[in-house]
Amino acid sequence: MNESAGIGRDFARRLLRNRLTAAGGAVILFFFLVAAIPGLFSSHAPNRIDIVNILRPPSTDHPLGTDDLGRDVLARVAYGARISLSVGFVAVGIAMLIGLVVGLLSGFYGGSVDAVLMRFVDMMLCFPSFFLILSVIAFIGPSIWNIMIIIGLTGWMGVARLVRAETLSLKERDFVAAGRAQGAGNARIIFRHVLPNTLAPILVAATLGVAGAILTESALSFLGIGVQPPTPSWGNILTAGKDNIEYAWWLSLFPGLAILVTVLGYNLLGEGIRDAADPRLKGR
């Protein structure tokens, strides 16, 4: 127990020592706060139409301006953070679960199981993910839950390969042989011994995957087949900005910055977790 606690403290110390990683974590915590309490940042309702204040530039009453229906952009960006982060986490959760199961089974059992599963992974990788998502969403219809599920179902292949590679290495270690000598079954060895040792690379992949899912959701909403108005998301706010780019620059700038800063934060945190989990990578 003391050894595990010491490893955890050492990991946290290396993680916090990196200023860029700490900055990425601070950005993520900030947007978590925005998503959790959007009313703290704007007293306006995100869908309240005000025809008197259509396309108003940033002002005291509307710090980020208003859109083509007079709705407060700050309120819509704040409530859109909840949608974007929810899509990111649910989609990545689905992808991590599928990739983890496939990677563990493929790497641990090997042979024909590995061949079949990896050929299926290769087949899935042949399809461009974004165009596959576009096709499926166009067929079943756009909704928040459909987007979460489809992004998750098309984003697990890299995780499966990563977990498989880790499992191939781990199953040859002495602690697995010791578990077999004590009479442990395959399920116990996989979940008690192999799985915990794959969590560090999985955590890195999940952190980076959230950023990718947010970008995908924003792109789908921008194209009009993602989150449907009047529900605010960063992508469909950008769509309104595209239509009024000549005289309403704030409609494109602020949601675009929200996407940029959030994705950057997750990338910085993911890189920091990777370096902290394996200090040998720091010098590369």
N, C-alpha and C positions, 0 to 999 in steps of 0.2 A: 504493500500500500504506500509506504514511504517512498519507494523507488518510483512508482507511478506518479505520485504527487510532485516529486522532484523533476520528472520529465515534463510534466505539465507546466510547472513554474518556469523551467528553462525555455519551453516553447513560447510561453506568453512573453517572457523577457525578450527573446529574439524578435518576436512579432512587434512589440511596442517600440523597440529600438529603431525600427525603420520609420522615418518621418513620413515618407510617402504612403506607407501602409496605414499609419495612424490617421493621415489626412483622408484616405479612402474610407476608413472606418467611420470617421466623423461625418463625412458626407452621407454615408448610408444611414447612420443614426438620425441625421437631420431629416432625411426624407421619410424615415419611419415615423418620426414625430409629425411631419406634415400629413402623412397618410392616416395616422391614428387620430389626430385632432385637427382636421382641416379648418374648422371654425375658428381656431386660434389665430389663423393668419388672415382670414377675411370674414367680415361680418355679412357679406352678401351671399345669397343662395346661388349655387352654380347654374341653375336653369331659369333664373328669374329674368324675363324679357323686359327691357326698358327701351322703348322706341325713342325716347327723348335723348338717350345717351348712346346712340349707335356709333360705333367706330370712333370712340373718344380716345385720344392719346393718354398715356400715363398721367395721373393727377393725384391729388391728395385723397380724394374719395375712391379712386380706382388706380392703385399704384402700378398695375400692369396694363391699364387701359381696358377697353371693352371691345367686344366682337361685333359682327354684323347684325346681331339681334339685341345689342345693348347689354349682353351678359358680362359680368365681371370676369376678366381673364385670370386674375389671381385666384379667385374662388374655383374656377374650372381647372386650373393647373394643380391646385391643392387637392381637389377631389379626384382629379385624374391620376395623381400619384398613387392613390389607393388602388385604382384599377390596374395600373401598370405593374405595381409591385405584386399585387395578388396574382396576376397572370404569370409573372416571372416565377414566383415561388411554387405555385401549383404545377405549372408546366415542368419545371425542373424536378419537382418531387416525383412526378410520374416518370420522367426520363431516368432519374437516378434509380428508382425501384426496378424498372425493367432492365436497365443496363447492369445493375448489380446482380440480379438473378441470372441473367444470361452469361455474364462474365464469370461468375463463380462456378456455375455448372460446367461451362466450356473448359475453363482452366483446370478445374479439379479432376473431372472425369476423363478429359482428353479423348483420344481415339475417335470413334464414329460420332460421339456426342459433340466433341469439339469441331469436327469437320462439318457436320450439319449446321450447327449454330453459327459458325463463322462464315459459311457460305451464305446463310441468310443475312448476316450482317453486311457482307460484301454486296449482296443484291440490293439491300436497302440504301447503301452508300452510292449505288449507281444513279439513283434518282436525285436531281437537285432538290434539296430540302424545301427551299422557299417556293418553288413552282409546284411541288407536291402538296404543300400546305394550301397554296392558292387553289389548286384543283379540288381538293377535298372540301375546303370551306365553300367554294362556289357550288358544290354539289349538295352539301347537307345544310347550307345556310349559315350566316354569320351570327354568332352569339358569344358572350364572354366564356361560357363553359365549353362550347365547341372549340374556341380558339385555344384555351388552356389544354384541352385533351389532345388536340391535333399537334400542337407544338411539342407536347410531351411524347407523343407516340412517334414523332419523326426526329427526335433529338437524343436518343439513347445509345446510338451505335458507337460513338466515341467512348462513352463511359464503359460499355461492354468490352471494348478492346483494352482499355486501360486496366479494368479489373481482371480480365483474363491474364494479361501479362504479369500483374502482381501475384495472382493466384498460382501461376506456373512456377514462379520463384518460391513462393511461400510454402507450397506443398512438399518441397524437398528439404525443408528445414528440420532441425532436430526436434523441435517442439511438436511437430506433426507426427514424427516417428514415435515420440514418447507417448503421445495421445493414443496412437494405434496400439502400442505395447500395453497400455492400461485397459484396452478393450473398448475404447470410444468408437462409436459408429461414425459413418461419413457425415451425417447431419450435424452431430455434435462437433466434429472437427471443423466443419465449414463455418458454423455459426459461432463457435466458442473460440477457435484459434485463428482461422484464416481471415474471417470477416473483420475483426477488430484491427488487424494489421493493414487492411486496405483503406481505412477511413481517412487517412491524411490525403492521399491523392484524390479520393472521392470528394472530400471537402473542397479541394482546389477546383475540381471540375464543376462542382455545384455552384460555387461562387461565380466562376466565369460564365456558367450556363445561364444564371439569372440575367446577367447583362445581355447575353444573346437573345433570350426570350423577350426581354423588354424591347429590344430593337425590332424583333420580328413582329411583336404585337403593334408597335408604333407604325411600322411599315404597312401592315394589313389595314389598320385604321385609317392611315393616310390615303390608301387606295380605295377606301370606302367599303371594304368587306371584312372589317374587324369589328371593334366595339361600335355599336350604332348610336347616333345621336337620338335623344338629347343627352345620353349618358356621356360625361366628359372623359376623354382619354387624351394623352399627349398627342397621339397620332391624328385624331379627328380635329383637334384644335389647330394643328398644323395645316389641315386641309382648308379650314376657313382662312388661314393666313395666306395660303397659296392663291386663293381667289381674290384676295384684297392686298396683294403684296405691294402694289404701286403706292398706296396711300395709307396702309396700316401695317407698318414694319413690325410693330410689337406683337402682332398675332403669330408671326413666325419666329421671332427672336426668343421669346421667353419659354415657350414649350420646347423649342429646339435646345436651348441651354439646359433645361431640366433633363432632357434625354442625355445630352452630352455629359453633364456632370455626374449623373447617376451611373451611367455605363462606365465612365472613367473611374469612379469610386469603387465599383465592383471589380474592375480589372486590377486596380492597385492593390486592393485587399487580397484578391486571389494570388497575385504574384508574391505578396508578402507572406501569405500562408505557405505557399510552395517553398520559399526560401527558408522560412522558419522550421518547416518540417524536415528539410534536407539542407543543412548549412553548407554542404559541399557545392551546391549550385551557385552560391553567392559570388564565387570568383570567376564564373563563366561569362 
